[in-house]
Amino acid sequence: MKTIHFDMKKYETSVDLEYLKEHGRVEKISDGVIFSSGLENAALHQAVLIDQKYRGVILELNEEFVGIGLIDETNDILEGMNVSVSNHFIEVSLYDDMAGRIIDTTGKMLYGETEEEPTASAPLFCVTPEIMTIDSVTRPLNTGLAVIDSITPIGRGQRQLILGNRQTGKTQIAVDTIINQHNQNVHCIYVAIGLKAAYIAEVIETLRHHGAMAYSTVVATAASDSLTAQYLTPYAGMAVAESLRDQGKDVLIVFDDLTKHADAYRAISLLFNRPPGREAYPGDSFYIHSSLLERAVQMNEEHGSGSITALPMIETLSDDVTAYIPTNVISITDGQLFLKSDLFNGGQKPAVDVGVSVSRIGGDAQHPIIRKLSKNLTLILSQYEELKELLDFGNALDDGSMKMVTDGRILTELFKQNILSPFSVAELVIILYAFQHDFLTKISPAKIQTFKGLLLEKAHMHEAFEVFSSQIDTINELSEAHAAMLEEIIQEAGRPFR
């Protein structure tokens, strides 16, 4: 199939006119959308060209006019201009090697000159895989963050929502997770939707600095880009993910964030005069997110065994998870990580609220040793939160309750983690082992962070631990030799704290 080549810089377009089925005329123009007459055979999501220069996509079909969203932000479109419909639906261009690329909604390279031509393309909108082609989630996707991997684990092929107020560390969790996929055979896609260009550049620079761009692709639209481009961006990211999944690869895709995506779609809908619903969002707000996220699956062996793990983000207001868009996406996903402002401001980073956060299927994919060592951690933290309130009011507690408070304080400190320093599975094993076997009870909570740093330092100096770490994927249970080795390292690290 012949393709249409767009050159964004010069706005000059080479088009094979025999492939343009129909022509229309611009009748009305309104803030990034136009209305065209004369396109009687047009279909939803078909690509169009206005005046042979500007790209658009059909988003609205009415009896009188066809509504077109403009991908290119421009003020040069005038009434009466020619509108040409291409013979294909809106697509994203693909390359043989997608690693290290920073592209826009249609696959055009955003940074770096390249003479390389795309080798294929993928439609932005396609049907969710059939149920008979999907397999169970059985393999872990380790984030490197102790609180997530132990309490709310994520499996390959899962959809795990990250939600919280502004500035609570949502993007940081995603970036840490991407960095932790080094040598894990996971291709990562970071989708930036309507963010500030400087913010996107900062994320890209962080990924590049830590070597993560070697296995990552960035699909980005800035806040200055058109509403239509922002609306299409997550679908472009998912189309890239599906092309990699079909090659049998494991893919992690991060949507930052779907609140801005919903806002862009709301604006487009209002410009098309669709009736507003709850919180002024259109009635199909649930559909636009469910049709996107349900494409993230684990394929079975007959269909390549590839997987797409989705981490959508939602921004809440005043920690309100009951608003329209948060509840929509919670009902689509397989669990959520709720980041609370109070925890973040109190120095608990990552600021995961264990009481509200849940993973509905990740436990099935959790590493067996981590699963065993993570028992009762949620209960300990929940009881600690309750008892801490009693202590704040000056109530006296019995010895049993005080032990719960002490355990809760220690565990809370253990779960504090510096940014861009993810833990390996073996490191998480030794940290949880030290807690579950009461090696930390005599260390004051204020010194837990120092102890943790020393523990990991001693562990990596221990030859047997390095062997254990390299073989961790094949070890399903701690042997007596393993336990003895872990206890020896923990006791050596704990010596200065006695």
N, C-alpha and C positions, 0 to 999 in steps of 0.2 A: 504494500500500500504506500502510495506517495504521501509524503508529509509536507506540511506547510512550515517554512523556515522563517522565524521572526528574528529580526535584528533590533533589539531594544534601543541601542545607542543612537542609531540614525533614523529610527522609525521608518526604515525602508523595508519592504516585505516582498519577497519573491513568492508568487502564488501561481500554482498551476490551475488556471481558470476553469478547465474542463471538469475539475473536481468540485467546483462551487455550484451547488444544485439550484440555489434560489437567491434572488436579490430583493432587498426591501429598502425602505427609506426611513431615516430618523425623523420621528414626528414630535417627540417631547424629550427634554433633557432634565434630569433632576439628581443632583448630588451623587454622582458615581453610578447612576443607573439611567438607561435611556429606554424609550418606547419606540418600537419600529412597526411600520405597517408593511403589508405585502409578503409576509413570510408564512403563507398558509400551511405549508408542510413541515414547518420547523418542529423539532422535538426538544424536550427538556434536557439541559446540560450539553447541547450541541455547541461547538466552538464557532464563533463568528468573527468577522473582520469589519470594522467600520472605516470607510474611506480607504480601504486597502492598507491601513496602517495600524489601527488600534485594536487590541485583542479584547474580546468579550465572551461571555457565556450566557446562554438562554436560561433564565431562572423563573420566568413567569409566562404562562400561556393564557391569554384572554381572547374573547371573541373578536375584539377590535384590534388590539395591539399585542405584540410580543414584548415582554419585559426582558431587558438584557443588562447584566451586571458587567461593568468595565473592569478588566484586570489591570489595565494601564491607567495610572492616575494622570489625567490630562484635562485641560480646559479648552482644548482646540476643536472639540466636536461641535458641529453646528447642525441645526435642523435642515433637513433636505439631503444630508450626506447619504451615500450609498452604504447599505449593510449587506454583506455576503455571508451566507451560511456554508460552512465547510461540510464535508461528508463524514466527519467523525465527531465523536463526543470529546469533551475536554480531557486532555491527557497530560501526563508528566513524562519528560524525556529521561531515559535511563542510559547508563554507561556500563561497559563491561566491569569496571571496578568502581563501586560507589564510595569506597572508603576515602575519607579526607575531603569530600566535596561539600561545598556550601551552595545550595541551590534555592531558587524561588519556587513559586507554586507550579510553574510549567516545566521545571527542570533546568532553567537557564542558570549558568554559573554566575554567582554574585560577586565572588572575589577571585582574582587571578585570571589572567588571560589564558585561553586554551584554544588550540586549533582543532582539538578532538571533536569529532561529530558524535552525536548520540547513536547508540547501536540498537535501541529499542524504545518502546514507549508503553505506558500502562494507563488504563482509564482510571480517573479519580474516583468514580462511583461504580461499584460493582456489588454483586450479591454476596452475602455471607456464605462461607463454606457450608455444604450440606452436613447434617448431623452425622451421617454415616461415614464421613471422611475425618471426623474429629476424634481424638483420643483423650484419655484422662491426663490430668496434670500430675506427673510423677517425678519430675526432676527439679531440683532447687535452682532458683536464681538468687545468688547471694548478693546482698547489697553492701556487705562489709560494715554495716551499722549494727552494733550488738543488740540494741533494743528491738530492731525490726527482725533480724535473722533468728532471734530466740523466741520472741513473743508473737509477732505477726509476720511469719515468714511468707515469702513470695515464691511461687513455682513458675517454671517456664510454660508460657501459654496462659497465664493468669492476667486478670485486669484488676489492678489495685489502685484505688483512688488516693491521692494525696490532697487533703484540704485543710485550710486554715486561713487566718487573716493575712493581710499584707505583712511582709517582713517577719515571717515566723520560720523561715528556712526551708520552704517547699522546694525551690530550685536547687538548694544545696544538697538535699537528699538525693535528688535526681542526678546531679553532677557526681556526687560520691559514688552512686550506684554505677554510673557509666565508667568511672575510673576503675572501679573494682572488677570490671569485666575483662581486664587485661589478662591475656592467656586463657580466657574461659570459652573461647570460640563463640562469642556472642557479638553480632553486629549491632551497634547502637545508632538510633536515629533520634536526634533532638529536634523537636518541632517548636519553633518560636512563633507565637501568634499575636501580632499587634503589639509587640514589646518595643521599648525604646532601642534604637539602633546601637547606642553605646552599651546598653545592658547585654544585648545579643553578642556584641563584639567581646565583651568581658567574659561571657560564658565560653565562647569559642577559644579565646586566649588561654583560659584555665584548662580546657580540654587539651589544647595543643601543648601546653607546658608540661602536662603529665603524660604525654604520649598517647592520649585517648583518641585523637583524630585519625590515628592509623587504622582504627576499626570503627570509625563513626562517620555519619553523614548528618549535616545540619540542613533542615528545610526551614526557611525563615521569611517572614514578612514583618516589616517594621510598622510602628504606629502611624507613620506617614504614608504607608501604602494604602491602596484602595480598599474599601469595605469588602468587595468581592474577592480580592486576593486574600484578605484575612480569613474570610469564610471558607475558601477552598484549601487553605494551607494544610490543615490536619488530614484532609482526604489525600492530598499529594504525598504526605509523609507515609500514610497507610498504604498507598499504592506502591511506593518504593519498598516498604516492609514486605508486602505480599510477593513482590518479584524476588526478593531474597529468600523468603520462606519457601517459595516454589522450587528453589535450588537446594532445599533440604537444610537451610541454615536456621540457627536460632537468632531471633531478632528482639531487641529491647527498644520500644518506642516511647518517648516521653512527650506529652502534650502540655506545653507551657503557654498559656493555660486555656482551658475550655470556657472559662467565664468570659474572657474577651471574645472567644469564638461565638458564644451565645449572644453577646452584645452586638457583634457585627451582624449576625443573622437577624436579630431583632430590628436593627436599623434598616437593613435591606427590606425586610418584610413590611415595615411601616412606609418605606418609600414606594413600595408596590401596592400600597393601600389595602393590605391584608388586615383583617380585624384583629386587634390586640386581645390577648387573654390575660392570664394571671401575671402580675408584675409587668404588664405590657409586652411580655414575650408572646410570640405566636403559638398557635395550638400544636404545631409540629416540632417544638423545641426538643421534646423527648426523642422524636424520631431521628433528628439530625445527629444526636449523640449516640443513640443505640445502634443506628446503621453503621456508624463509624467504629465503635468499640467492640461490637460483636464480630468484627472481622479479625480480632485478636484471639487466636486459638492455637491449640497444639494439634497438628495433623497426625494421622495414624501412619503406620509403617508403609501401607500400600500407596500412600500419597506423599511420600518423601520424608516424613517425620520432622518436618520443619515446624517452627513455632514462632508466634509473635506474643511477646509480653508487653502489655500496655500499662503505662503509669500516667494516667490523666491527672491534671491538677485543677482544682477549683478554689477560687478565692472567696472566703466568707466575709461577712460583715459582723463585727462584734461577736465572733465565735458562734454564729447562728447557723447550725447545720440543718435547720428545718426550712430554710428558704427554698424557693422553687427549683433553681438550677442544682444546688447541692443535693436535694432529695432525689431529683431526677437521676443524676449520675450515680448516686449511692445505690439506687435500685438496679442500675445497669451493671455495676462492677461486682467483683467477687470479694470485696472487702475494702476497708478504708483505713488510712493513717490520718488521724486528726491531730493537727499541730495546734497547741493552745498558746495563746499570747502570754498568759500568766506564767506558764512554765518557761517559755523562751526568755521573758524579761527577768525571771528568777535565776537564770543561768543554766537551766536544764536544756542542753542541746545535744542531739536533736530533741525538740520539744514535743515528743509523741505522748498524747494522753492515752494511757493504756486502757482506761475504763471505757473509752468510746471507740478506740481503734480495734479492728478485728480483721482476721484473714480467714475466709470461709473454706479455702481449699489448700492453702500453702502448707499447712501442717502435714498433708499427705506427701508432699515433696521435700519436706525438711530432712536434712542429714540425720540419720538414726541416732548418732551420738548427741547431737545438739538437741534433738527432740527429747531424749531421755534426761539430759541435764537441764532442760527448760521447764520441767514439771513444776507446778505450783508458783512460778514466778509472777504470773498475773495476779494470783490470790494474795501473795505477799505484798505486792505494790498496792492493791486495792485496800487491803486491811490497813496498810501504813497510812494511806490517805485519810481513812476514817479516823484512826486513832490520833493522827497528827492534829486534827481539828479539836479533839478532846484536850490534848496537851496545850494547845493554844489558849484554851479557856482555864488553864491552871488545874485541871483535874488530875488526881493521883491515879496511876495505873498499877495493876498487879504485875508480878514478875513475867508471866506468860505474855501479857500485852506489851510489856517493855521490850521483850525479846523480838516481838513482831516489829516494833518501831525501829529497833536497832538494825534488824535484817533489812527493813525497808529503806533505811537511810544508806546502808552500805550498797544495796542493789541500785538505788538511785544514782549514787556516785559512780558505780561501775558502768552504768549505762551512759554517763556523760562522755562525749567523744569529740575530739578536735576535728575541725573540718579537714577534708582532703586527706584523711588518714584512716582508710577503711581497714578492718580486721580480716585476716584470712580465717578459714574455718578452724584450722588448728589453733590459732590465737584465741578464738572465741571459746574453743573447748577448754583450754587451760584456765581462762578467766572464770567460766561458769563452774568448772570443777573446783576451783579454789573457794567459790562462794558456797556451793552445795555441800561441801565437806567441812564447813565451818573453820576454814583456815583464816578467815578474815575477822572473826568476832573480836579479837584482841587489838585490832588496828582501828584507830579512830577514823570516823568518816572523812575528816579533813585531810587525812593522809592517804586515802584510798587511791587518788589519782597518781600520787608519787609512787605508791606501791605497784600500781598497774604498769606504769612505764618501766619500772625496774624488773618486774616479772617478765615482760615481753623481751626485755634486753637479755636477761639471763636465759630465757627459753631459746633465743636464737644463737646463743653461745654454746648451747648443749647439742652435741652431735646427734644423739638419739632423737631429740625433738625435731631436728631438721629432716631426718629420715621419716619420722611420723608425719610431718607436715607434707612431704612429697607423696606419701602413700595414702593420705586421708580419704581420698575418693573411693578407695577400695576397702577401707576399714569400716565395718558396721557396728563394732562393739569394742569397748576398751578392755584389753586383756590385763592380767595382773602386772605384766611387765610395763605396759603403758601407764597404768595407775601409779606404779612405783616411780616411774620416770617423772610423771607430772608432779607427784608429791615432793620428790627430791628438789625439783626446780622451785616449787612454791615455798618450801621451807627455807631454801637458800635465799630467795628474794625477800622473805619475811624476817630474816635475821636482824636487820638494822631497826626494825619496828618493835622489837620485843622490849 
